[in-house]
Amino acid sequence: MSGQRTPKGVLHKGKFPGRRRTGGMAGVSETAVTLQYPGPTLTMSKQRTPAIFQHRFFIQSENQSLPLCFDIQQDVRLKLLHHPSEEVSVNGELDSYGGFKRIFINFETGQDIEKYIDVNTDLIIVKETRGRLQLEGNDFYSERSVSVIRRDKEINATLGSIRMVILVHEKNGKEFLWPALREKLSDSSAEGLLVVKPAVYEEVQQTPQAKLKIKDQEIDVIRSIATDYSNVSLSTLDCWLMSADYALQRPLTDFIVADL
């Protein structure tokens, strides 16, 4: 990095031995963008107003039936993971066209000195005890139980027992990020969109309006589709579309944060 001396043994140049990703996020299979919403509408002045862009998320079901899906509007910051025992917090900022434009990982949050990994589609910045490092190309960072490795369209981060991958996808010529956990977390105290538990529901009605029963509550749903961005190879799945509050079984505002 220009104007800054690299700490010895921390920032590494060159290719890193390739490793194949062995799984995605447990419980939540992230998502896609909805395309079926109405286009722009006209105001009283007859000026065209842009349509509100929606990001579609889905939650895998426990009994292998259709997953639940829900939409979140653009430009919000979401709590992806908070793991108290590992002192790790992961938040993400949605963009206006595909997925996340920035993933921010705080680690060793119990320490006096702020330490973080700031990821966007162009570069990775690591801030730790000895300073601020910028990772480019095939650079990678490794220090004690924390490491960050970028290989082409995939960024792998290890933070203690947490193994995360951040994939770089492209839509209409613009790149965006999508995070997923590589292994299921055993700690039940962890929370966030990446660790939402699998959905448990019962189909109680198909016509004239489809209904699902979740925790003794009947909910109107629509059969729709969502794209799974949690793997390098994309796939489209059928899902039951409902509001975020119903799908998450708690208010969406519990997952929205003011700052990264």
N, C-alpha and C positions, 0 to 999 in steps of 0.2 A: 504494500500500500504506500502510495507516494507520501513522503514527508514523515513517515512513521516507521520506526524500527520494529520488526516482527519478533516477538518473544521466542526464544529458542525452544524448539520442541513442541510448539503450539500450532503454528500455521504451517501447513505442508503443501508443497507444490507437486504437481504431476498427477498421474492417473492412480486411482485407488482400486484395488482388486474388486471386481464386480461381484455383487451378491444379488441373488434373486429374491424378490419380495414374497413372503410366505403367508399372505393373509391380509385382511383389511380390518376395518373397524368392527369390533364386536357390538352387536345390538343395533347400531345405526349404520345404514348403508347410504352414503350421501349421494347426492341428489342431482337434480336436474333443474332445468329452467322450464317453466310452463310457457307454451306457445299458443294456447287456445283462448287466451283472454282477448277481449275486444280491442280493436285498434284505437288510434287517437280519436278524440271527440272534439266538437266545435264549441267554443265559448260564445257568449252573446255577441262579442265583437267579431265573430267568425274567424278568429285566429286559431290555428290548429295547435292543440295541446298534446305534448308527447304522452304516450301511454306509460303507465307505471310499470316498471320492470319487476318481475317476480322471480325469486329463486325457489326451486322446489326441492324439498328434503323428504326423505322417507325413512320409516322405521320398520325394520324387518319384524315379522310376526313370529311368535314362539311355536306355533303349530304348522308352519310351512304354508299357510294360506297367503293371500295377497298382503303385501306390506301396506302400512298406512302412509299417506303422504300429505304434506301441507306446504303452504307457500309463505315466504318471507319477502317483504319489499326490499328494494335496493338501499344501499348506503346506510346500513346499520352495523354496529360492532357486536359480535356474538361471543359469549363465553363457551369455548370449545371444550376446555378441560381445566378443572381445578383439582389438584392432587395434594392435599395437605401434608401427608407423611413424606412425600418425595420433594416437597417444597417447590412445586412446579405449577405454573399457571399459563394456559394457552388461550389467547383470544384471536379473533379474526375479523377483518373488515371486508364486507361485501363490496363488489364493484357494481356497475350499472349495466353489465352485459353478459356475464358468464358465471362467475363464482366469487372467489376471494381475491382481492388485490394485495392483501398484506396479512401475514401471519406473525404474531408477536408472542414469543415464548419467554416468560420470566422464569429463571431457575435460581435455586438457593435463595428463595424469597425471605428466609429467616435471617439472612445476613444484613449487616449495615450497608454494605456496598451493593448498589443495584447491578444485577447481572441479567443479560437478556440476549436473545437471538432474534433479530429482526429480518424477516424474509419477505422479499417481493419478487416479481418475475425477472428482475434484472440482476439483483445482487443479494448477498447475505451479509449482514453486519452482526458481529459478536462483540458484546461489551462485557468484560469481566475484570478481575482484580487489577490486572496489569495494563489495562487500556482498552482501546477500541480497535477491532480488526475488521477488515473488509475482505471477504472471500470472493474470488473471481475464478471463472473457468473451472479447473479441476482442483482448486485449493480445498483443503479440508481442515477442520479444527478438532483438536482432541486434547482434553485436559481432565484427568481423573475420571469421573463417571459420566462426563458430558462430551458428546461428539456430534459434529455436523459434517455431512458428506454430500456433495452435489455431483450427480452424474447425468448429464444430458437433461432430460425432462423429469428427473426424480431427485428429491432432496430427502436424505435420511437423517433423522435426529434421534439420538439416544440420550436419555436423561434418567440416570439410575436404572430402574426397572422398566421405564417407559420407552417404548420403541415406536416412533412415529414416522410416517412418510408423508411428504408434501409433493403432490404431483402437479406438473405444469401442463395444462391443456390449452388448446387454442380454439377460438370460435370467431368466425368472420374476420380472421387475420389478427385478432387480439388475444394475447395470452392471459390466463388467469390461473390461480392456485386452487388446489383442493386437498385438504388434509384427511388422513385416516390413521387409525392405530393398527400396528402390525400384529399385536397380540392383545388378547383380552386381559384387562386389569383385574386382579384378585381383590383389591382393596375396595370395599363397599362404600367408603367415605368419599371416593372420587365422584365428581359431578361435572355436568356440561353436556353439550350436544353430542360429543363423541362417545359418551358412555350412557346414553339413554337405554333403558332396558327394553328387550323385545316386547312387542305389543301382544296382549292377550285379549281376544275379542270373540264374539259370537255373531254370526250372520242371522238376523232375525226376520229380514224381509228383503225381497228382491224387486218386486213391483207393487204399485206404480213408482214408489220411491224406495231406493235401497236404504236399508237401515242396519247399523251394527250396534251391538250391545257391549259396552265397556264398563265394568264395575257397576252393574245394575242401572246404567244410563243408556237409553236408546238415542242414537245419533244419526241424522240424515247424512248420507255420503254419496259421492259420485264416482263411478269407475273411470279412472284416468290413466295417464302414463307418466313415468319419470325416468330420467337418464342417470345411471350410476357412474359418477366420476371418481369413485374410490379405487379404480383400477386403471392401468395404462390403456387397456382395451375397453372401450365404452360398450355398455349394454343398456337396452331400454326395457323397463319392466312395467307391467300393469300394477295399479295400486288403487286403494280407496282414498279419495281426496276428501279432506275435512279441514276444519280450522286448526291452527297450530295448538291452541289451548286444549282442544279435545285430544289431538294426537299425542301430545306430550303429557297429558293428564296433570298439567299445571300451567300457570300463565306463561306465555311467551316472554313477558317482561322479565321473568326470572333468569332468562338466558341473554338478556341484552345488557351490555356494559357501556359506560360513558366514555371510557378511555381504553386504549390498548395496553 
